[in-house]
Amino acid sequence: MLDGNLALITPEGIRLRLTPAGPMLRAFAWLIDLLIWGGAMWFIIFLIGLVFQGSKLADGFILIILFCSYWGYPIISEVYGGGRTVGKRAVGIQVVRSDGLPVGWRESTLRNLLLVADFLPMLYVSGLICMLFDTQFRRLGDWVAGTQVVYLDKPGKRIASPNVKPIPLPFPITPQQQRALADLFEREASLPPARLAELGSIAEVLTGKTGKESIEQLRGFVAGIMQ
């Protein structure tokens, strides 16, 4: 992990590059979630007080709601929200399994219940020390649950098909070669005309043409590939 990224291979053979999220960003996410939870609980407690008018039954309801919501909110959010609570979503991070796959009930429950251990002796000191001495910034809960918190990758924008008539390829090419052709027209605006013509000549084997004529032929090929 020399560049700060993790390179993982999924069971399907897909290569993932993940960037672990550090303590500061995770603390901001936790603070956002705490404020949201606290605000929601204050409103619910206010409503219960209006309904029960100081009854002892109200205290029991409040304790049950506080317990279930405090532990249930992060677990349900991570399982059904792609590993993200509202706070994590706001700062652009998510929880995943150590192999890069989405977290399930077991992993999310373990990592959140062990927040108690990470809190010791006070203010999450144990969790912070553990993260600082781990290259992937995992706290105790992450170690036990087999999870890690990473930056959420934003999907790249798919380029529009060139506005030309699609042309079938003269012979099959690999997916990597198809991606290289599409990348060429993604970067077309940043390339000098002379360099673009030079690249067109390099593709003479595919187009049977050189220079600008080859580029226009490639444009038609890409339009066909992206249909």
C-alpha positions in Angstrom: 0.0 0.0 0.0 2.8 2.4 -1.0 0.4 4.9 -2.5 -2.1 4.8 0.3 -4.5 2.5 -1.7 -5.6 -1.1 -1.2 -5.6 -3.4 -4.2 -8.2 -6.2 -3.7 -9.5 -9.0 -5.9 -13.1 -10.0 -5.5 -14.3 -13.6 -5.9 -15.5 -12.7 -9.4 -11.9 -11.6 -10.3 -12.7 -7.9 -10.3 -9.8 -5.7 -9.1 -10.8 -3.0 -6.6 -8.7 0.0 -5.5 -9.8 1.3 -2.1 -8.5 4.3 -0.1 -8.8 3.9 3.7 -10.5 6.9 5.5 -8.6 8.4 8.4 -9.7 9.2 11.9 -10.5 12.9 11.3 -13.0 12.3 8.5 -14.6 9.4 10.5 -14.9 11.7 13.5 -16.8 14.3 11.4 -19.1 11.5 10.2 -19.7 10.3 13.7 -20.5 13.9 14.9 -23.0 14.4 12.1 -24.8 11.1 13.0 -24.7 12.0 16.7 -26.3 15.4 16.1 -29.0 13.8 13.8 -29.8 11.1 16.4 -29.8 13.5 19.2 -32.2 15.9 17.4 -34.5 13.1 16.5 -34.6 11.7 20.0 -35.3 15.1 21.5 -38.3 15.5 19.2 -39.6 12.0 20.0 -39.1 12.5 23.8 -41.0 15.7 23.5 -43.9 14.0 21.7 -44.0 11.1 24.3 -44.1 13.7 27.1 -47.1 15.3 25.5 -48.9 12.0 25.0 -48.2 10.4 28.4 -48.2 13.7 30.5 -45.5 12.7 33.0 -46.6 9.0 33.4 -43.9 6.5 34.5 -44.8 4.5 31.4 -43.3 7.3 29.4 -39.8 6.6 31.0 -40.0 3.0 29.9 -40.9 3.9 26.3 -38.1 6.5 26.2 -35.4 4.1 27.4 -36.5 1.4 24.9 -36.5 3.9 22.0 -33.1 5.3 23.0 -31.5 1.9 23.2 -33.0 0.5 19.9 -32.3 3.7 17.9 -28.8 4.2 19.2 -27.7 0.7 18.2 -30.2 0.1 15.4 -29.6 3.4 13.4 -25.9 2.7 12.3 -26.5 -1.0 11.7 -29.6 -0.6 9.5 -28.0 2.3 7.7 -24.9 0.4 6.9 -26.7 -2.8 5.8 -29.3 -1.1 3.6 -27.5 2.1 2.8 -24.4 0.7 1.0 -22.3 0.9 4.2 -23.2 4.5 4.8 -25.0 6.4 7.6 -26.1 9.9 6.9 -22.8 11.2 8.4 -20.7 8.9 6.3 -22.7 9.8 3.2 -22.1 13.5 3.9 -18.3 13.2 4.1 -18.0 10.6 1.3 -17.0 7.4 3.1 -18.4 4.0 3.5 -17.9 0.7 5.4 -17.0 -2.4 3.5 -15.8 -5.9 4.3 -12.0 -6.5 4.3 -12.3 -8.1 1.0 -14.1 -5.0 -0.5 -17.6 -6.5 -0.6 -20.6 -4.9 1.1 -21.1 -5.4 4.8 -23.9 -7.6 6.1 -25.8 -7.9 9.4 -23.0 -9.8 11.1 -20.2 -7.4 10.3 -22.2 -4.2 10.9 -23.6 -5.5 14.2 -20.1 -6.6 15.5 -18.4 -3.3 14.6 -21.0 -1.1 16.1 -21.5 -3.1 19.3 -17.7 -2.9 19.9 -17.9 0.9 19.9 -18.1 0.4 23.7 -14.6 -1.1 23.7 -13.3 1.6 21.3 -14.7 4.3 23.7 -12.5 3.1 26.6 -11.1 4.6 28.8 -12.9 7.7 27.5 -13.7 9.6 24.3 -12.8 6.7 22.0 -9.1 6.8 23.0 -8.7 3.0 22.4 -10.2 3.3 18.9 -8.1 6.2 18.0 -4.8 4.6 19.1 -5.7 1.4 17.2 -6.4 3.4 14.0 -3.1 5.4 14.3 -1.1 2.1 14.5 -2.9 0.4 11.6 -2.1 1.1 8.0 -5.7 0.8 7.1 -7.0 3.0 10.0 -9.1 0.2 11.5 -10.4 0.4 15.0 -11.0 -2.5 17.3 -14.5 -3.0 16.0 -13.2 -3.2 12.4 -10.6 -5.8 13.4 -13.1 -8.1 15.0 -15.8 -7.6 12.3 -13.4 -7.8 9.4 -14.4 -4.4 8.0 -12.8 -1.2 7.0 -13.9 2.4 6.2 -12.9 3.7 2.8 -13.5 6.7 0.6 -16.5 6.3 -1.6 -15.5 6.2 -5.2 -17.6 8.4 -7.4 -18.6 6.7 -10.7 -17.0 8.3 -13.7 -19.2 10.0 -16.2 -19.8 7.9 -19.3 -18.9 9.7 -22.4 -21.6 10.2 -25.0 -21.3 8.3 -28.3 -19.6 10.4 -31.0 -22.3 12.1 -33.2 -21.3 10.1 -36.3 -22.6 7.1 -38.1 -21.5 3.9 -36.4 -19.0 1.8 -38.3 -18.5 -1.9 -37.5 -15.0 -3.0 -36.6 -13.1 -4.8 -39.4 -12.0 -7.4 -36.9 -12.6 -8.2 -33.1 -10.5 -6.2 -30.6 -10.1 -6.8 -26.9 -12.1 -4.9 -24.2 -8.9 -3.1 -23.2 -8.4 -1.9 -26.8 -12.0 -0.8 -27.0 -11.5 1.2 -23.7 -8.3 2.7 -25.2 -10.3 4.0 -28.2 -13.0 5.4 -26.0 -10.4 7.1 -23.8 -8.9 8.7 -26.9 -12.1 10.7 -27.6 -12.6 11.5 -23.9 -9.2 13.3 -24.0 -9.6 14.6 -27.6 -10.2 18.2 -26.5 -6.9 18.3 -24.6 -4.8 16.9 -27.4 -3.1 19.1 -30.1 -4.3 18.5 -33.7 -0.9 17.3 -34.7 -0.7 14.7 -31.9 -4.3 13.6 -32.7 -3.3 13.0 -36.3 -0.2 11.1 -35.2 -2.3 8.8 -33.1 -4.6 8.3 -36.0 -1.7 7.2 -38.1 -0.6 4.7 -35.4 -4.1 3.1 -35.8 -3.6 2.5 -39.5 -3.6 -1.2 -39.0 -7.2 -0.9 -37.7 -8.5 1.8 -40.0 -6.5 1.4 -43.2 -6.0 5.2 -43.2 -3.7 7.8 -41.7 -3.9 11.1 -40.0 -7.3 12.9 -39.7 -9.0 10.4 -41.9 -8.0 7.6 -39.5 -9.3 9.6 -36.6 -12.7 10.0 -38.2 -12.8 6.2 -38.9 -11.9 5.6 -35.3 -14.7 7.9 -34.3 -17.2 5.7 -36.2 -15.8 2.6 -34.6 -16.3 4.1 -31.1 -19.8 5.1 -31.9 -20.5 1.5 -32.9 -18.8 0.1 -29.7 -20.8 2.4 -27.4 -24.2 1.6 -28.9 
